[in-house]
Amino acid sequence: MEKYVAPVEDMSFVLNNLLDIDNYLKSINNKELSFDSLKMVIEEAGKFACDELDTINQIGDQEGIKLENGVVRMPESFIKAYKKFVNTGWFSIIGEKKYGGQDLPLSAVVIINEIMHSTNMSFATNNMLTQGAVELLESHGNEKQKEFYLPNLISGKWSGTMNLTEPHAGSDLSSIKTKAIEKDKKFLIKGTKIYITHGDQDMSDNIIHLVLAKLPNAPEGVRGISLFLVPKYFLNDKGTKVKNDIKVISVEHKLGHNASPTCVLNFGENEGAIGELVGEPNQGLKAMFTMMNNARLNVGVQGLAISERAYQKALSFSKERIQGYSLNKNITGPVEIIKHPDVKRMLMEMKSQTEAMRGLAITTGNFIDKYKNFPNSPEGKECLFISNLLTPIVKAWCTDQSIYITSLGVQVHGGMGFIEDTGAAQYYRDCRILAIYEGTNGIQALDLLRRKLFQENGETYKKVLQIIKNTAELAIKSENNNLKEMGELLFKSLDIIEDCSVWLIDKYEENPEISAAGATPFLNMFGWVLGGWIMLDSANKAQLIILKDKNNKFAKEKINTASFFCNTYLPLASSLQNTIKKSFYALENFN
């Protein structure tokens, strides 16, 4: 079976050429990091993930997890890999240095997360949630909580989870029933939470659950939700380690993602699970959104990651599988299937979309980095609004496309792809959850429509479109005809997406249902246009490399891949205009 190889060259290209990471690091006066040092970290992440995680991915899928005597048992190979993951410091890439973190830029963390999820998404999801818990406590925890919990979470000694959903309430958090009662300066939590990813496992020494619950006499709806930190184990007044009143009721049997335990948890079957209030009473949802937004970006990265892995497997198979004859009369005898134009098309669809997603996810991380380092500057605030707009698109567009891309991976394998032995089917099964959890993609589309389009009185999306326009104008001025054509295609798409944005905003104020009917195709349109922007920006930068090194293979491939993306998907983006504007009139008659 072929080995995973981290696409370090493409990742480095985004950091160095699209983001100019060295210049950014200078702007924040970070003398410890540079492009070269980050590249070394990325290379090491690739080696670790290949050797330790990719090799056990299929084992995890086949063995799954088991619930024994109220404890989730992970595959033995996962427990061993977890210890190595902790000991080699991969948990600590995030987090403030005073708590043991390396505090790497989020743009670099996105890359490392991609590598880990490419090789073993079920394993890496634990790390993803812990990263979100760290960010939440850094933003909303009190000093005592930070000093006690952050070093353990950042090291990976403890892991974190998020507990939102309840049996009677899926995405509608306003109706949660979990209660919290104050007693002796602590809170007793009682309620049931479902779909808790890595809600229990035997890899980390402790699990820190972040739980949404309601205090007595809290306001109705989401305004009455508070956030609590509820550990699996806590220290009592005598300093003794005690198991909290948390019980694993069951684990879900799923389509895929089999080595990632999804638990139903009961809090407080007896006296109540002991927890601590995080932040202010009745302000829990605001605090939890810190973790949720982190997760939404990283779920988009999961979509990117599993697409890359599916592509690598399909590409390797296509170079080995001999089937049929070439249409080229100069080639005789049976050929590798990669010689067939339709197989090349499928592989290029996989490659071009994956590279567009990668550039968009890393760029979004960079916008968040800039806000965090310059929160009170005009540039920092602008970056916050832009990252807010991009996050639901990264989450939804990247995960929707991962389903299509992993399906193409099965298709390239032909009948062998439908057989579990090749591993192609696992990526297809595993990625299907991504469009559902952390807010279904329909919810992401409504978020884009109802909130993000209206940010700054509609100025944010206009700023994003202007950034894209600048890239298109630069391409049109190029002497390279290929770049000019891509720039013209992007310009056409910009005119249409601007028209649709104005129409959606007007219709939402007139009749929200008409606008909401077009929300998902609009998000997809925005995703394709942003992908076209990333790929054209990449082509512009690659052309500069070629002017200095006319034989640079990577730069030539980048322009070729960008050309395929723009010619294939920008017309598709433009074609959604009618869908956006006309969907409602058929839907209102559908019962």
Wavefront OBJ file of the C-alpha trace (Angstrom):
o trace
v 0.000 0.000 0.000
v 1.282 3.449 -0.934
v 2.501 5.770 1.820
v 1.167 9.227 2.547
v 3.543 12.027 1.601
v 2.811 15.462 3.047
v 2.433 17.996 0.194
v 5.106 20.188 1.787
v 5.970 22.006 -1.429
v 2.419 23.216 -1.965
v 1.941 24.062 1.720
v 5.219 26.001 1.704
v 4.182 27.807 -1.467
v 1.041 29.107 0.246
v 2.961 30.247 3.330
v 5.803 31.864 1.425
v 4.191 33.154 -1.748
v 0.549 33.832 -0.899
v 0.990 34.954 2.713
v 4.607 36.200 2.775
v 4.877 34.615 6.205
v 8.330 36.050 6.971
v 7.008 39.576 6.580
v 4.071 38.744 8.855
v 6.381 37.294 11.524
v 8.477 40.463 11.391
v 5.345 42.578 11.829
v 4.597 40.813 15.138
v 8.266 40.905 16.152
v 8.534 37.113 16.340
v 12.267 36.460 16.036
v 11.995 32.799 16.987
v 10.103 31.736 13.868
v 10.690 32.073 10.148
v 9.452 30.479 6.958
v 12.409 28.095 7.048
v 11.785 27.009 10.639
v 8.066 26.517 10.004
v 8.854 24.446 6.919
v 11.063 22.200 9.037
v 8.231 21.709 11.541
v 5.832 20.864 8.690
v 8.295 18.331 7.275
v 8.654 16.680 10.682
v 4.868 16.590 11.064
v 4.668 14.817 7.715
v 7.199 12.184 8.803
v 5.473 11.561 12.122
v 2.021 11.328 10.548
v 3.216 8.954 7.831
v 5.054 6.635 10.226
v 2.712 6.680 13.219
v -0.800 7.633 12.081
v -1.292 6.599 8.451
v -0.160 3.071 9.268
v -2.939 2.571 11.843
v -5.776 4.391 10.079
v -7.241 1.303 8.433
v -6.687 -0.705 11.627
v -8.762 1.824 13.551
v -11.509 1.634 10.943
v -11.630 -2.164 11.137
v -11.322 -2.554 14.931
v -13.387 0.470 15.916
v -13.966 1.259 19.588
v -15.655 -0.696 22.377
v -17.675 0.331 25.434
v -16.671 -1.882 28.358
v -17.906 -1.323 31.921
v -18.688 2.319 31.215
v -15.302 3.089 29.612
v -14.593 3.544 25.900
v -11.687 1.343 24.831
v -9.659 2.632 21.893
v -7.628 0.388 19.568
v -4.331 -0.484 21.236
v -2.438 1.039 18.303
v -4.172 4.378 18.957
v -3.150 4.368 22.626
v 0.487 3.812 21.680
v 0.334 6.506 18.975
v -1.267 8.943 21.426
v 1.628 8.572 23.851
v 4.094 9.247 21.040
v 1.994 12.207 19.897
v 2.178 13.716 23.384
v 5.853 12.901 23.951
v 6.935 14.459 20.645
v 5.054 17.681 21.412
v 2.488 17.764 18.616
v -0.297 18.790 20.999
v 1.618 21.888 22.059
v 1.763 23.602 18.654
v -1.040 25.834 19.993
v -1.346 27.669 23.285
v 0.474 30.481 25.037
v 4.113 29.841 25.880
v 3.634 30.540 29.576
v 1.358 27.488 29.710
v 3.714 25.284 27.685
v 2.469 26.026 24.180
v 4.550 26.825 21.112
v 2.029 29.484 20.021
v 2.576 28.805 16.311
v 0.674 30.997 13.833
v -2.754 29.568 13.054
v -1.810 29.476 9.367
v 0.922 26.945 10.250
v -1.365 25.086 12.667
v -3.897 24.656 9.842
v -1.168 22.975 7.785
v -0.098 20.638 10.585
v -3.734 19.793 11.314
v -4.237 18.943 7.655
v -1.333 16.515 7.800
v -2.628 14.778 10.922
v -6.200 14.517 9.613
v -5.024 13.314 6.197
v -3.361 10.336 7.789
v -5.871 9.521 10.525
v -8.948 11.675 10.989
v -10.452 9.531 13.763
v -7.283 9.956 15.818
v -6.670 13.628 15.045
v -10.202 14.712 15.934
v -9.233 14.361 19.598
v -6.456 16.890 19.094
v -8.765 19.190 17.123
v -11.270 19.413 19.972
v -8.551 19.931 22.556
v -7.209 22.847 20.518
v -10.679 24.389 20.641
v -10.867 23.891 24.407
v -7.500 25.617 24.807
v -8.608 28.609 22.751
v -11.873 28.848 24.692
v -10.138 28.857 28.099
v -7.508 31.325 26.911
v -10.313 33.690 25.902
v -12.896 33.127 28.632
v -11.354 31.222 31.556
v -10.328 32.933 34.782
v -6.688 32.947 35.864
v -7.097 29.998 38.204
v -8.691 27.911 35.458
v -5.994 28.866 32.980
v -3.159 27.995 35.351
v -4.648 24.622 36.295
v -6.156 23.367 33.033
v -4.172 24.898 30.172
v -0.774 23.243 30.832
v -2.444 19.830 30.941
v -4.553 20.443 27.811
v -1.715 22.000 25.825
v 0.604 19.105 26.619
v -2.044 16.570 25.623
v -1.977 14.952 29.046
v -5.668 15.870 29.207
v -8.078 16.245 26.290
v -11.145 18.419 25.719
v -14.659 17.970 24.367
v -17.662 20.158 23.556
v -21.131 19.219 24.828
v -23.984 21.012 23.118
v -26.536 18.663 21.552
v -29.302 16.927 23.542
v -31.693 14.112 22.511
v -34.665 16.428 21.996
v -32.676 19.336 20.497
v -30.256 19.016 17.615
v -28.926 22.323 16.372
v -31.554 24.302 18.294
v -29.677 25.102 21.494
v -32.386 27.405 22.804
v -34.313 24.426 24.172
v -31.554 22.582 26.048
v -32.636 21.042 29.369
v -29.317 20.342 31.117
v -29.365 22.116 34.491
v -26.688 23.555 36.767
v -27.282 24.193 40.473
v -24.763 26.075 42.596
v -23.575 24.356 45.778
v -20.537 25.245 47.928
v -19.048 27.496 45.209
v -19.248 24.619 42.742
v -21.981 23.678 40.293
v -23.816 20.369 40.052
v -24.624 19.509 36.438
v -27.537 17.236 35.488
v -28.587 16.330 31.963
v -27.923 14.225 28.876
v -25.710 15.174 25.927
v -25.510 13.248 22.663
v -23.087 13.066 19.726
v -20.129 13.872 21.984
v -17.033 13.278 19.879
v -14.255 11.629 21.915
v -16.633 11.970 24.870
v -14.748 9.122 26.468
v -11.543 7.242 25.628
v -8.631 5.604 27.413
v -5.806 7.559 25.776
v -5.582 10.747 27.871
v -5.327 10.880 31.686
v -8.386 13.121 31.984
v -11.138 14.556 29.792
v -12.310 18.136 30.250
v -15.918 18.468 29.097
v -17.156 21.945 28.192
v -20.890 21.748 28.775
v -23.766 24.099 27.981
v -26.412 24.173 30.733
v -28.950 26.487 32.332
v -28.923 27.980 35.815
v -32.165 28.260 37.869
v -34.330 31.209 36.796
v -32.198 31.767 33.685
v -33.781 33.753 30.839
v -35.576 31.759 28.154
v -33.807 30.723 24.962
v -30.133 31.118 24.135
v -29.841 34.155 26.461
v -30.157 31.799 29.421
v -27.331 29.410 28.528
v -24.211 29.203 30.694
v -20.957 27.316 30.090
v -19.397 24.875 32.547
v -16.122 23.021 32.719
v -16.812 19.463 33.889
v -13.803 17.139 34.215
v -14.011 13.349 34.046
v -11.810 13.268 37.151
v -11.411 15.983 39.792
v -9.497 16.444 43.043
v -11.616 16.485 46.193
v -10.920 18.584 49.299
v -8.323 16.042 50.434
v -6.481 16.184 47.111
v -7.682 12.716 46.098
v -8.531 11.949 42.467
v -12.260 11.243 42.178
v -14.356 10.037 39.222
v -17.008 12.642 38.441
v -20.689 11.812 38.167
v -20.530 11.298 34.394
v -21.667 8.085 32.721
v -21.216 6.872 29.149
v -24.674 5.549 28.242
v -23.756 4.325 24.762
v -21.543 4.818 21.736
v -22.951 5.348 18.271
v -22.517 2.807 15.454
v -21.756 4.920 12.419
v -21.289 4.943 8.659
v -17.610 5.763 9.099
v -15.158 7.571 11.384
v -15.239 4.299 13.326
v -12.253 4.890 15.626
v -13.607 8.254 16.766
v -15.943 7.519 19.692
v -19.277 9.330 19.520
v -20.876 9.099 22.957
v -24.130 9.664 24.772
v -23.193 11.094 28.176
v -25.315 11.387 31.296
v -24.208 14.113 33.689
v -25.412 13.743 37.287
v -27.226 10.435 37.572
v -26.504 10.626 41.314
v -25.688 13.856 43.193
v -24.645 15.767 40.104
v -21.463 16.166 38.069
v -19.199 18.788 39.630
v -18.356 21.656 37.311
v -16.985 25.173 37.214
v -18.599 28.171 35.583
v -16.612 29.518 32.632
v -17.151 33.214 31.985
v -20.287 35.038 33.086
v -23.653 33.432 33.906
v -26.044 33.279 30.941
v -23.196 34.160 28.532
v -22.209 30.591 27.784
v -23.120 30.466 24.118
v -20.943 33.483 23.388
v -17.999 31.719 25.041
v -18.753 28.403 23.345
v -18.732 30.091 19.946
v -14.979 30.557 20.420
v -14.629 26.777 20.419
v -17.282 26.293 17.750
v -15.650 28.712 15.296
v -12.296 27.035 15.875
v -13.957 23.691 15.178
v -15.743 24.981 12.071
v -12.493 26.113 10.500
v -10.841 22.835 11.451
v -13.727 20.735 10.115
v -13.153 22.503 6.806
v -9.507 21.484 7.179
v -10.675 17.902 7.761
v -12.470 18.069 4.416
v -9.302 19.355 2.770
v -7.191 16.715 4.526
v -9.231 13.683 3.583
v -9.469 14.983 0.006
v -5.675 15.137 -0.197
v -5.359 11.585 1.125
v -7.975 10.270 -1.288
v -6.168 12.027 -4.153
v -2.806 10.527 -3.243
v -4.290 7.038 -3.095
v -6.119 7.467 -6.413
v -3.048 8.930 -8.135
v -0.864 6.047 -6.972
v -3.422 3.465 -8.110
v -3.817 5.122 -11.518
v -0.094 4.811 -12.178
v -0.067 1.110 -11.333
v -3.372 -0.178 -12.708
v -3.054 -1.327 -16.339
v -6.350 -1.370 -18.183
v -7.402 -0.713 -21.774
v -5.621 0.892 -24.683
v -4.617 4.470 -25.402
v -6.491 6.587 -27.934
v -3.087 7.878 -28.979
v -2.176 5.842 -32.063
v 1.530 6.176 -31.252
v 1.094 4.143 -28.056
v 0.547 0.407 -28.397
v -0.492 -2.235 -25.919
v -2.360 -1.942 -22.588
v -1.641 1.237 -20.623
v -1.822 2.535 -17.076
v -5.238 4.074 -16.508
v -3.686 7.497 -15.870
v -3.100 7.601 -19.631
v -6.873 7.800 -20.235
v -8.238 11.382 -20.555
v -11.246 10.764 -18.304
v -9.077 9.401 -15.493
v -6.796 12.418 -15.875
v -9.888 14.614 -15.622
v -10.968 13.012 -12.360
v -7.488 13.288 -10.878
v -7.196 16.908 -11.931
v -10.571 17.667 -10.369
v -9.307 16.167 -7.129
v -5.946 17.935 -7.267
v -7.201 21.384 -8.269
v -10.012 21.504 -5.719
v -7.729 20.288 -2.941
v -5.127 22.951 -3.685
v -7.824 25.637 -3.768
v -9.206 24.468 -0.430
v -5.729 24.386 1.094
v -4.937 27.930 0.035
v -8.287 29.206 1.295
v -8.043 27.469 4.696
v -4.479 28.639 5.348
v -5.336 32.169 4.224
v -8.326 32.226 6.595
v -6.000 31.169 9.398
v -3.719 34.068 8.503
v -6.605 36.567 8.717
v -7.358 35.232 12.224
v -3.664 35.525 13.155
v -3.609 39.164 12.112
v -6.698 39.965 14.156
v -5.299 38.261 17.259
v -2.036 40.187 17.043
v -3.561 43.541 16.079
v -7.061 43.404 17.663
v -7.466 47.160 18.097
v -6.037 48.317 14.777
v -8.206 49.028 11.711
v -6.383 46.254 9.836
v -6.958 43.811 12.705
v -10.670 44.547 12.896
v -10.969 44.202 9.121
v -9.240 40.817 9.303
v -11.694 39.714 12.000
v -14.700 40.538 9.843
v -13.168 38.869 6.784
v -12.318 35.711 8.738
v -15.875 35.691 10.124
v -17.204 35.703 6.567
v -14.783 33.076 5.286
v -15.222 30.563 8.141
v -18.695 29.215 7.215
v -17.581 28.973 3.585
v -14.430 27.046 4.490
v -16.474 24.724 6.694
v -19.280 24.054 4.224
v -17.636 24.306 0.816
v -14.566 22.256 1.746
v -16.617 19.505 3.375
v -19.179 19.330 0.561
v -16.361 19.006 -1.944
v -14.609 16.367 0.154
v -17.636 14.104 -0.339
v -17.375 14.596 -4.102
v -13.583 14.242 -4.156
v -13.476 11.059 -2.081
v -16.238 9.683 -4.303
v -14.021 10.424 -7.302
v -11.251 8.562 -5.490
v -13.478 5.477 -5.401
v -14.348 6.011 -9.065
v -10.696 6.137 -10.160
v -10.204 2.745 -8.506
v -13.173 1.345 -10.411
v -14.590 -1.848 -8.889
v -11.565 -2.058 -6.597
v -12.655 1.207 -5.012
v -15.895 -0.346 -3.788
v -13.921 -3.050 -1.994
v -12.664 -2.120 1.465
v -9.205 -3.641 0.946
v -7.956 -0.705 -1.124
v -8.840 1.862 1.561
v -10.482 4.250 -0.905
v -13.963 3.533 0.445
v -12.961 4.447 4.009
v -12.222 8.044 3.034
v -15.633 8.270 1.354
v -17.373 6.891 4.461
v -15.325 8.903 6.948
v -15.861 12.272 5.327
v -19.658 12.060 5.149
v -20.055 13.345 8.704
v -18.115 16.526 7.951
v -21.007 18.264 6.205
v -23.187 17.528 9.239
v -21.303 18.142 12.466
v -20.285 21.508 13.920
v -23.382 22.976 12.313
v -24.816 21.389 9.176
v -23.797 23.034 5.938
v -27.302 24.404 5.542
v -26.803 26.228 8.848
v -23.477 27.572 7.567
v -25.259 28.884 4.481
v -27.879 30.632 6.618
v -25.123 32.101 8.793
v -23.464 33.512 5.677
v -26.775 34.938 4.474
v -28.263 36.253 7.723
v -25.145 37.516 9.484
v -21.987 37.630 7.434
v -23.434 39.374 4.363
v -24.800 42.080 6.685
v -21.502 42.595 8.572
v -20.384 46.233 8.663
v -23.639 47.134 6.881
v -22.613 44.948 3.956
v -19.081 46.303 3.664
v -17.220 43.086 4.564
v -18.268 41.054 1.549
v -17.536 44.050 -0.683
v -13.985 44.194 0.707
v -13.524 40.505 -0.039
v -14.792 40.946 -3.585
v -12.405 43.882 -4.047
v -9.452 41.746 -2.929
v -10.482 39.135 -5.500
v -10.909 41.830 -8.143
v -7.363 43.062 -7.537
v -6.036 39.564 -8.235
v -8.087 39.317 -11.435
v -6.846 42.716 -12.655
v -3.239 41.700 -12.072
v -3.748 38.544 -14.151
v -5.392 40.456 -17.001
v -2.339 42.717 -17.211
v -0.040 39.701 -17.565
v 1.682 38.808 -20.821
v 0.708 35.197 -20.173
v -2.487 34.508 -22.140
v -3.411 31.693 -19.782
v -3.432 34.101 -16.836
v -5.419 36.655 -18.829
v -8.130 34.116 -19.614
v -8.353 33.070 -15.965
v -8.570 36.723 -14.912
v -11.430 37.361 -17.324
v -13.317 34.312 -16.050
v -12.879 35.490 -12.480
v -14.127 38.967 -13.421
v -17.313 37.488 -14.910
v -17.900 35.463 -11.764
v -17.373 38.560 -9.621
v -20.056 40.474 -11.491
v -22.515 37.649 -10.942
v -21.727 37.045 -7.258
v -22.034 40.780 -6.571
v -25.413 40.806 -8.291
v -26.533 37.785 -6.242
v -25.290 39.343 -2.987
v -27.318 42.496 -3.531
v -30.373 40.459 -4.556
v -30.148 38.204 -1.488
v -29.789 41.133 0.903
v -32.768 42.934 -0.624
v -34.928 39.813 -0.667
v -33.995 38.881 2.902
v -35.344 42.197 4.140
v -38.455 41.761 1.997
v -39.133 38.025 2.536
v -36.477 35.939 4.349
v -37.787 32.636 2.975
v -37.152 33.679 -0.630
v -33.587 34.574 0.236
v -32.997 31.477 2.387
v -33.983 29.201 -0.495
v -30.913 30.434 -2.361
v -28.525 30.400 0.607
v -26.801 27.072 -0.058
v -26.204 27.588 -3.795
v -24.937 31.077 -2.925
v -22.443 29.659 -0.424
v -21.294 27.190 -3.075
v -20.921 30.008 -5.582
v -18.847 31.961 -3.079
v -16.712 28.878 -2.438
v -15.961 28.376 -6.121
v -15.158 32.053 -6.606
v -12.863 32.098 -3.575
v -11.223 28.939 -4.897
v -10.736 30.677 -8.245
v -9.182 33.644 -6.455
v -6.740 31.401 -4.561
v -5.767 29.505 -7.693
v -5.345 32.647 -9.811
v -3.335 34.330 -7.066
v -1.202 31.178 -6.991
v -0.792 31.307 -10.778
v 0.246 34.979 -10.619
v 2.893 34.134 -8.002
v 4.015 31.062 -9.945
v 4.509 33.225 -13.047
v 6.914 35.415 -11.052
v 8.886 32.289 -10.150
v 9.059 31.247 -13.808
v 10.398 34.654 -14.815
v 13.405 33.888 -12.588
v 13.534 30.152 -13.257
v 11.879 29.233 -16.569
v 12.234 25.491 -15.935
v 10.640 25.477 -12.474
v 8.456 22.370 -12.589
v 6.293 23.205 -9.559
v 5.426 26.688 -10.839
v 4.449 25.332 -14.256
v 2.247 22.681 -12.662
v 0.620 25.305 -10.447
v -0.387 27.435 -13.441
v -1.693 24.359 -15.241
v -3.737 23.284 -12.205
v -5.067 26.823 -11.734
v -6.096 26.939 -15.384
v -8.036 23.691 -15.013
v -9.781 24.944 -11.871
v -10.776 28.309 -13.305
v -11.990 26.900 -16.619
v -13.928 24.115 -14.933
v -15.415 25.713 -11.841
v -15.779 29.456 -12.407
v -18.384 28.848 -15.159
v -20.092 26.487 -12.700
v -20.125 29.254 -10.081
v -21.691 31.686 -12.537
v -24.318 29.139 -13.568
v -25.747 29.123 -10.025
v -27.170 32.634 -10.441
v -30.514 31.382 -11.676
v -30.676 28.691 -8.997
v -30.149 31.297 -6.282
v -32.854 33.593 -7.576
v -35.472 31.067 -8.710
v -35.370 28.190 -6.203
v -38.017 29.529 -3.858
v -40.852 29.542 -6.344
v -40.729 25.778 -6.792
v -39.930 25.079 -3.156
v -42.945 26.976 -1.803
v -45.194 24.542 -3.674
v -43.324 21.481 -2.411
v -44.926 19.721 0.576
l 1 2 3 4 5 6 7 8 9 10 11 12 13 14 15 16 17 18 19 20 21 22 23 24 25 26 27 28 29 30 31 32 33 34 35 36 37 38 39 40 41 42 43 44 45 46 47 48 49 50 51 52 53 54 55 56 57 58 59 60 61 62 63 64 65 66 67 68 69 70 71 72 73 74 75 76 77 78 79 80 81 82 83 84 85 86 87 88 89 90 91 92 93 94 95 96 97 98 99 100 101 102 103 104 105 106 107 108 109 110 111 112 113 114 115 116 117 118 119 120 121 122 123 124 125 126 127 128 129 130 131 132 133 134 135 136 137 138 139 140 141 142 143 144 145 146 147 148 149 150 151 152 153 154 155 156 157 158 159 160 161 162 163 164 165 166 167 168 169 170 171 172 173 174 175 176 177 178 179 180 181 182 183 184 185 186 187 188 189 190 191 192 193 194 195 196 197 198 199 200 201 202 203 204 205 206 207 208 209 210 211 212 213 214 215 216 217 218 219 220 221 222 223 224 225 226 227 228 229 230 231 232 233 234 235 236 237 238 239 240 241 242 243 244 245 246 247 248 249 250 251 252 253 254 255 256 257 258 259 260 261 262 263 264 265 266 267 268 269 270 271 272 273 274 275 276 277 278 279 280 281 282 283 284 285 286 287 288 289 290 291 292 293 294 295 296 297 298 299 300 301 302 303 304 305 306 307 308 309 310 311 312 313 314 315 316 317 318 319 320 321 322 323 324 325 326 327 328 329 330 331 332 333 334 335 336 337 338 339 340 341 342 343 344 345 346 347 348 349 350 351 352 353 354 355 356 357 358 359 360 361 362 363 364 365 366 367 368 369 370 371 372 373 374 375 376 377 378 379 380 381 382 383 384 385 386 387 388 389 390 391 392 393 394 395 396 397 398 399 400 401 402 403 404 405 406 407 408 409 410 411 412 413 414 415 416 417 418 419 420 421 422 423 424 425 426 427 428 429 430 431 432 433 434 435 436 437 438 439 440 441 442 443 444 445 446 447 448 449 450 451 452 453 454 455 456 457 458 459 460 461 462 463 464 465 466 467 468 469 470 471 472 473 474 475 476 477 478 479 480 481 482 483 484 485 486 487 488 489 490 491 492 493 494 495 496 497 498 499 500 501 502 503 504 505 506 507 508 509 510 511 512 513 514 515 516 517 518 519 520 521 522 523 524 525 526 527 528 529 530 531 532 533 534 535 536 537 538 539 540 541 542 543 544 545 546 547 548 549 550 551 552 553 554 555 556 557 558 559 560 561 562 563 564 565 566 567 568 569 570 571 572 573 574 575 576 577 578 579 580 581 582 583 584 585 586 587 588 589 590 591
